[in-house]
Amino acid sequence: MKVTRARFGSLLEWILAACCIVAVLAIGSIAVREFRTVSALTPVIAHEAPSLPDPPAAVPSRAVSVPVLLLPNGVEVRVGDASAQLASRLGREAEVAPPSVDRMPTGNRVTRFYEQSGMRFVVVLERFAGDGEIRVAAIYLQ
């Protein structure tokens, strides 16, 4: 009887040890998974960026479009500025080439080339649908 009881007690100890090892491995696996996964604090909505309109043919191929241009002398040019504001800020003496005009369904698109304080840039002017005034549609750095 003692031999059977010893074998049965030994078998229970081994089963209990195996259950403890499986439990430790399961808890460790859950902990490692929690550390390796990233949960967003705020939801991220990823969508395709709106496509920019094609630049005029007169714009150099390697020019970079920017929404705001800050010149060294403190002059600031922004997309959406009226053409009268642009002319008063930069003046005609900053133009380095004659303007290029493209015919568009909404009217003429004028591309002007400027150089001021050693910076060369291109400003595209076109009529906006909302107010019909000619405004800065794009700014390109050369």
Summary of the structure (lengths in Angstrom):
residues: 142
radius of gyration: 34.8
end to end distance: 97.0
largest distance: 113.1
contacts: 303
relative contact order: 0.15
helix: 32%
strand: 33%
